[in-house]
Amino acid sequence: MIHKDYLWADANIPLISCDRLRDELLIYNLDESATANLIDQFEKLTGKTIDKFYKIEELSGGQKVILMALLAIYSPAPKIRFVNLLNALDPKRRDAIQSLIRNSGKDIILDESG
């Protein structure tokens, strides 16, 4: 089955930008409210405080995957296809992200076969 019109978010290549978080926010089209929610949730999940000017290169690989997941979840995209997301997370963060996915109200496919 082909899934058209989905935002694809691949944990193997979690982020597009190598510079500041603000660049990813623009790519994912997050508004100020969604950005605030993302930043708050990121801190809850990782214990790390970030802002729009945070240098993405300073994040660990796992933190980049979490950021990618949050960017997609808080984006206006109604359909998301996550590739290798759950395999890339530790159990605690996997459970937290799955809860966010369930409560997002979005059509989300979790593809762990890639």
Sine and cosine of phi, psi and omega as CSV:
sin_phi,cos_phi,sin_psi,cos_psi,sin_omega,cos_omega
0.00,0.00,0.73,-0.68,0.05,-1.00
-1.00,-0.07,0.74,-0.67,0.00,-1.00
-0.95,-0.30,0.98,-0.18,-0.02,-1.00
-1.00,0.04,0.38,-0.93,0.11,-0.99
0.90,0.44,0.48,0.88,0.07,-1.00
-0.98,-0.18,0.60,-0.80,0.22,-0.97
-0.97,0.24,0.86,-0.50,0.01,-1.00
-1.00,-0.05,0.77,-0.63,0.03,-1.00
-0.76,-0.65,0.95,-0.31,-0.12,-0.99
-0.96,-0.27,0.86,-0.50,-0.03,-1.00
-0.90,0.43,-0.33,0.94,0.05,-1.00
-0.96,0.29,-0.43,0.90,0.06,-1.00
-0.69,-0.72,0.97,0.25,-0.21,-0.98
-0.94,0.35,-0.53,0.85,-0.09,-1.00
-0.75,-0.66,0.49,-0.87,-0.02,-1.00
-1.00,-0.01,-0.68,0.73,-0.08,-1.00
-0.99,0.11,0.47,-0.88,0.11,-0.99
-0.92,-0.39,0.11,0.99,-0.11,-0.99
-0.96,-0.29,-0.93,-0.36,-0.11,-0.99
-0.98,-0.17,0.42,-0.91,0.04,-1.00
-0.83,0.55,-0.56,0.83,-0.04,-1.00
-0.83,0.55,-0.52,0.86,0.03,-1.00
-0.91,0.41,-0.69,0.72,0.05,-1.00
-0.91,0.41,-0.61,0.79,0.03,-1.00
-0.87,0.49,-0.62,0.78,0.05,-1.00
-0.93,0.38,-0.68,0.74,-0.01,-1.00
-0.88,0.48,-0.66,0.75,-0.02,-1.00
-1.00,0.05,-0.05,1.00,0.08,-1.00
0.88,0.48,0.70,0.72,0.02,-1.00
-1.00,0.09,0.71,-0.70,0.08,-1.00
-1.00,0.08,0.00,-1.00,-0.08,-1.00
-0.89,0.46,-0.65,0.76,-0.01,-1.00
-0.91,0.41,-0.72,0.70,0.02,-1.00
-0.90,0.44,-0.62,0.79,0.03,-1.00
-0.88,0.47,-0.70,0.71,0.02,-1.00
-0.88,0.47,-0.67,0.74,0.03,-1.00
-0.90,0.44,-0.68,0.74,0.01,-1.00
-0.87,0.49,-0.75,0.66,-0.02,-1.00
-0.88,0.48,-0.67,0.74,0.03,-1.00
-0.90,0.44,-0.72,0.69,-0.02,-1.00
-0.92,0.38,-0.61,0.79,0.04,-1.00
-0.87,0.49,-0.69,0.72,0.01,-1.00
-0.90,0.43,-0.65,0.76,0.03,-1.00
-0.89,0.46,-0.64,0.77,-0.06,-1.00
-0.98,0.20,-0.54,0.84,-0.13,-0.99
-0.91,-0.42,-0.33,0.95,-0.10,-0.99
0.98,0.20,0.09,1.00,-0.05,-1.00
-0.96,-0.28,0.73,-0.68,0.05,-1.00
-1.00,-0.05,0.78,-0.63,0.03,-1.00
-0.75,-0.66,0.24,-0.97,0.14,-0.99
-0.61,-0.79,-0.04,-1.00,-0.07,-1.00
-0.87,0.49,-0.37,0.93,-0.07,-1.00
-0.98,-0.18,0.13,0.99,-0.01,-1.00
-0.92,0.40,0.67,-0.74,0.02,-1.00
-0.98,0.19,0.90,-0.44,-0.05,-1.00
-0.86,0.52,-0.55,0.83,-0.04,-1.00
-0.88,0.47,-0.29,0.96,0.00,-1.00
-0.99,0.12,-0.10,0.99,0.01,-1.00
-1.00,0.09,0.52,-0.86,0.11,-0.99
-0.96,0.28,0.17,-0.98,0.02,-1.00
-0.86,0.51,-0.70,0.71,0.03,-1.00
-0.90,0.44,-0.63,0.78,0.04,-1.00
-0.91,0.41,-0.57,0.82,0.05,-1.00
-0.91,0.40,-0.63,0.78,0.04,-1.00
-0.91,0.41,-0.68,0.73,0.04,-1.00
-0.88,0.47,-0.69,0.72,0.02,-1.00
-0.88,0.48,-0.70,0.71,0.03,-1.00
-0.85,0.53,-0.72,0.70,-0.01,-1.00
-0.88,0.48,-0.70,0.71,0.00,-1.00
-0.92,0.39,-0.64,0.77,0.06,-1.00
-0.85,0.53,-0.70,0.71,-0.01,-1.00
-0.92,0.38,-0.72,0.69,-0.03,-1.00
-0.88,0.47,-0.66,0.75,-0.04,-1.00
-1.00,0.05,-0.06,1.00,0.05,-1.00
-0.95,0.31,0.27,-0.96,0.05,-1.00
-0.97,0.23,-0.03,1.00,-0.02,-1.00
-0.89,0.46,0.81,-0.58,0.00,-1.00
-0.98,0.17,-0.30,0.95,-0.03,-1.00
-0.77,-0.63,0.76,-0.65,-0.02,-1.00
-0.73,-0.69,0.66,-0.75,0.13,-0.99
-0.88,-0.48,0.93,-0.36,0.06,-1.00
-1.00,-0.03,0.75,-0.66,0.03,-1.00
-0.93,-0.37,0.83,-0.55,0.03,-1.00
0.86,0.51,0.40,0.91,-0.04,-1.00
-0.91,0.42,-0.82,0.57,-0.11,-0.99
-0.92,0.39,-0.56,0.83,0.04,-1.00
-0.90,0.43,-0.40,0.92,-0.07,-1.00
-1.00,-0.01,-0.04,1.00,-0.08,-1.00
-0.90,-0.43,0.49,-0.87,0.11,-0.99
-0.96,0.27,0.31,-0.95,-0.10,-0.99
-0.82,0.57,-0.65,0.76,-0.02,-1.00
-0.89,0.45,-0.75,0.66,-0.03,-1.00
-0.96,0.28,-0.52,0.86,0.07,-1.00
-0.86,0.50,-0.73,0.69,0.01,-1.00
-0.89,0.45,-0.67,0.74,-0.01,-1.00
-0.91,0.42,-0.68,0.73,0.01,-1.00
-0.92,0.39,-0.65,0.76,0.04,-1.00
-0.88,0.48,-0.60,0.80,0.06,-1.00
-0.90,0.43,-0.69,0.72,0.05,-1.00
-0.88,0.48,-0.64,0.76,0.02,-1.00
-0.89,0.45,-0.74,0.68,0.00,-1.00
-0.86,0.50,-0.59,0.80,-0.06,-1.00
-1.00,-0.01,0.03,1.00,-0.07,-1.00
-0.97,0.24,-0.41,0.91,-0.06,-1.00
0.96,0.27,0.21,0.98,-0.05,-1.00
-0.98,-0.22,0.36,-0.93,0.12,-0.99
-0.99,0.12,0.96,-0.26,-0.11,-0.99
-0.83,-0.56,0.75,-0.66,0.09,-1.00
-0.95,-0.31,0.75,-0.66,0.09,-1.00
-0.96,-0.28,0.95,-0.31,-0.03,-1.00
-0.97,-0.26,0.97,-0.26,-0.04,-1.00
-0.97,-0.24,0.24,0.97,-0.05,-1.00
-1.00,-0.05,-0.22,0.98,-0.09,-1.00
-0.96,0.26,0.00,0.00,0.00,0.00
